Amino acid sequence: MFVIATIVATLGYAMLTLLIVRVVFSWISRDVENPIYRITYAVTEPLMAPVRNLLSPRATAGLDLSPAVVAVGLFVVIAAAKQIVNLICYAFVILILIRVAFTWISRDYGNPIYRFTYQLTEPLLRPVRNLLPGGGMGLDFSPMIVSFALLLVGRFVSQL
């Protein structure tokens, strides 16, 4: 999972860099024989065409602002995706803590809060519980392991 997140983040930041290069090219010079310009144009054009259709050059004083608009939009999408993943990880950690607290108090499946936390956290806890050896001591370490893994994922994604 870390590998996939790293690849997606790297591709997103590479696209953002190419969009910034395209902004510089569009405002300085358009040397179509330059191989960097060709590659930049070929890679970013699928993102640029719809935005360019929305922004007319007359309304922007003849400047092509579509690369800047797409770069800002991509940056916002990347930042929002990181925050959403981080929020989901921390929300699951809180749900696991609530579930653990309920095991100390009462495991009444009729309680709607316990049922809610059980239904949301069990798909995460069951595979880890099945991997752990059954020591017969009555201790379930799967909430601790899953919480630690979720905190690592949240920290890793926020560092991208």
N, C-alpha and C positions, 0 to 999 in steps of 0.2 A: 504494500500500500504506500509506503514511503517512496518507493521508486516511481510509482505512477504519479504521485503528487509532485515529486521533483521534476519529472518530465513535463507535466502539464504547466507547472510554474515557469520552467525554463522556456518552453515554447511561447507562453504568454508574454514573458519579458523580452524574448527575442522579437516577437511581433511588435511590441511596444517600441523597441529600439529601432526597428525598420521603419515604423511610422514616423518617428522623430527624424530619422535620416531623410525620409521623404518630404517632411515639412521643410527641412533645410534645403533640399534640392529644389523644391517648388518655389521657394522665396529667393534663392540665390541665382541658380542657373539650371537650365534643362539640357544638359549635354547628353543626348540620347545615345551617343556612341560609348559612353562610359559604362563599363560592365556592372559597376555597383548600382548605378541608376537603373539599368535594365532588370537586375535581380530584385531590387527594391520595388520597382514598378510591378513586376510580374507577381510577386508574393502578396503585395498589399492591395492590388487592384480589386480583388473580389470583395474586400471590406469597404473600399472607397466608392465604388460605383453607386450603391444605394444612397449613401450619404451625399454624394455629389449631385444626385438627382433632386434631393431635398433642398440643398443650398444652391441658390442661383448666384453666379459670379457677379451679377449686377448688384445684388443686395449686399455683397461683401467687398465693394469697391474694387472689383476685378481680381481680388486675391482668392486663391483656392484654399479655403479654410477646412475642407473636408479631412485632410490628414490630421490636423490639430484636433478636430472634433472627435474623430475615431480614436486617436491616441488618448485623449482625456476619458472617453467612454470606456475604452479597454482597461485603463488604469482603475477606474471606478468599479468595473465589474470584478477585476482581480481582487481589489481590496474588500469588496462586499462578500465575495465567495470565501475569502479567508476568515472574515468575521463570522459568517454563518456557520462554517465548519467548527470554529472555535466555540461558538455559542452552543451548538448541538453537543459537542463533547462535554462541556461543563454541565449542561442540562442533564445528560445521562449520568454523570457522576453524582449530581444531587439526587436524582431518582434512585440510584443504587444506595446512597446513604439513607434515604428515607426507608427503602426496603429493609436494609439492615437494622435500622432502628425498630421497625415493626416486628422483626424476628425476636428482638429482645422483649418487646411488650406483649404482643399477641399476634398469632398468625391466623387471624379470622379472615377467611376468604370472602366473607359476606361484607366486610368493610370495603367501601368503594375506593378509598385511597390505596389500601393495600392491593386490591385487585388491579387498579390502574398501574401502580408501579410494578407489580408482578408481570402484567401483560407486556409492558414496555421493555423491561430489563431482562426477562427470561431468555429471549432470543440471543442476547449477548452473553449471558452467564452460562447457559446450558452447554455450549461447545467447550468452554474452558473447564467447566465442572467435569465433563466427560473425559477430558485429557488428564486431569489430576488423578493421582492414585487414590483409591478409597482407603484411607488410613483407619477408618472406623472410630476415629476420635470424636466425631460429631462436629468438627470444625470445617466450615466451608470457606476456603481461601479464594474462591472465584470472584467475589465482589472486589476484593483487594487487588487482584491481578488485573481485572477488567478496568477498574478505576485508574490504576497506574497506567495502563495502556492508553486509555482515553486522555489522560492528562499529558502523556507523551505526544500523542497525535495532535492535540490542541496546541501544545507548545511548538511542535515542529511546523505545523501549518502557519502559525502566527510568525514564525521566523523566516518564512519564504519571502 
